[in-house]
């Protein structure tokens, strides 16, 4: 057995395997890579698809950890919370908001009224 045999955790991963490891979908992995935030990918000559090395995965993990701690990300998260709060207030002020439509009436739904007289059928 050759000495360069690598364990599964040391082998290169396809993009689908990497996405599964990171618990994201493959289309999301492509979006991350296209945005310039993904790991370094390479193509093996003669084989379709992109591959990610364990070293590239580790570098990506460190980069994401550093990005998560950056001031810009914290500011963007605070801005999203502020915008969501404002949108909620505006929606609650709308006359069409669920809290202002009133309670549904219980019982039989309105329909055509029936005559009070019972009609007798001829014998």
C-alpha positions as CSV (number, residue, x, y, z in Angstrom):
1,X,0.0,0.0,0.0
2,X,1.5,3.4,-1.0
3,X,2.5,5.9,1.7
4,X,0.5,8.8,0.1
5,X,-2.9,7.3,0.7
6,X,-5.1,10.0,2.2
7,X,-7.9,9.6,4.6
8,X,-11.4,10.8,3.6
9,X,-11.0,14.0,5.5
10,X,-7.8,14.7,3.6
11,X,-9.1,14.0,0.1
12,X,-10.3,16.6,-2.4
13,X,-14.0,17.2,-2.4
14,X,-16.3,17.9,-5.3
15,X,-18.3,21.1,-5.0
16,X,-21.4,19.0,-4.1
17,X,-19.5,17.2,-1.4
18,X,-18.2,20.5,0.0
19,X,-21.6,22.0,-0.1
20,X,-23.0,18.9,1.8
21,X,-20.2,19.2,4.4
22,X,-21.0,22.9,4.9
23,X,-24.8,22.1,5.0
24,X,-25.6,24.4,2.1
25,X,-27.2,23.6,-1.3
26,X,-25.1,23.4,-4.4
27,X,-26.8,26.4,-6.0
28,X,-25.9,28.4,-2.9
29,X,-22.3,27.2,-3.1
30,X,-22.2,28.5,-6.7
31,X,-23.6,31.8,-5.5
32,X,-21.0,32.1,-2.8
33,X,-18.2,31.3,-5.2
34,X,-19.5,33.7,-7.9
35,X,-19.6,36.4,-5.2
36,X,-16.0,35.9,-4.5
37,X,-16.6,34.5,-1.0
38,X,-16.1,30.8,-1.7
39,X,-13.2,28.5,-1.3
40,X,-10.5,28.2,-4.0
41,X,-11.8,25.7,-6.5
42,X,-9.9,23.9,-9.3
43,X,-10.7,21.6,-12.1
44,X,-9.0,18.3,-12.6
45,X,-8.0,17.9,-16.3
46,X,-10.3,15.5,-18.1
47,X,-12.9,15.5,-15.2
48,X,-16.0,17.6,-15.1
49,X,-16.8,19.7,-12.1
50,X,-14.9,21.8,-9.6
51,X,-13.0,20.4,-6.6
52,X,-12.0,21.9,-3.3
53,X,-8.9,20.8,-1.4
54,X,-8.9,20.4,2.4
55,X,-6.4,23.3,2.6
56,X,-8.7,25.6,0.6
57,X,-11.6,24.5,2.8
58,X,-9.7,25.4,5.9
59,X,-8.6,28.8,4.5
60,X,-12.3,29.5,3.6
61,X,-13.4,28.6,7.1
62,X,-10.8,31.0,8.6
63,X,-11.8,33.7,6.1
64,X,-15.5,33.3,7.0
65,X,-14.7,33.4,10.7
66,X,-12.8,36.7,10.3
67,X,-15.5,38.1,8.1
68,X,-18.1,37.3,10.7
69,X,-16.2,39.3,13.2
70,X,-15.7,42.3,11.0
71,X,-17.4,45.7,11.7
72,X,-19.1,45.8,8.3
73,X,-20.9,42.6,8.8
74,X,-22.1,43.6,12.3
75,X,-23.3,47.0,10.9
76,X,-25.1,45.3,8.0
77,X,-26.9,42.9,10.5
78,X,-27.9,45.8,12.7
79,X,-29.2,47.7,9.6
80,X,-31.3,44.6,8.6
81,X,-32.8,44.4,12.1
82,X,-33.6,48.1,12.0
83,X,-35.3,47.8,8.6
84,X,-37.3,44.7,9.6
85,X,-38.5,46.5,12.7
86,X,-39.6,49.5,10.7
87,X,-41.3,47.3,8.1
88,X,-43.2,45.6,10.9
89,X,-44.4,48.9,12.4
90,X,-45.5,50.1,9.0
91,X,-47.4,46.9,8.3
92,X,-49.1,47.1,11.7
93,X,-50.3,50.6,11.0
94,X,-52.0,49.5,7.8
95,X,-55.8,49.3,7.8
96,X,-55.5,45.9,6.2
97,X,-53.4,44.4,9.0
98,X,-54.8,41.2,10.5
99,X,-55.2,42.9,13.8
100,X,-57.6,45.5,12.3
101,X,-59.9,43.3,10.3
102,X,-62.1,42.2,13.2
103,X,-62.9,38.8,14.4
104,X,-64.7,36.3,12.1
105,X,-68.3,35.7,13.1
106,X,-69.1,32.3,14.5
107,X,-71.9,30.1,13.4
108,X,-73.5,29.7,10.1
109,X,-72.0,31.6,7.2
110,X,-74.4,34.2,5.7
111,X,-76.3,32.8,2.7
112,X,-79.7,33.1,1.1
113,X,-82.4,33.4,3.7
114,X,-85.0,30.6,3.9
115,X,-88.7,31.4,4.3
116,X,-90.1,30.9,7.7
117,X,-93.1,28.9,6.3
118,X,-92.6,25.3,5.8
119,X,-94.0,24.4,2.4
120,X,-96.2,21.3,2.3
121,X,-95.8,19.0,-0.6
122,X,-99.0,17.8,-2.3
123,X,-99.9,14.2,-1.6
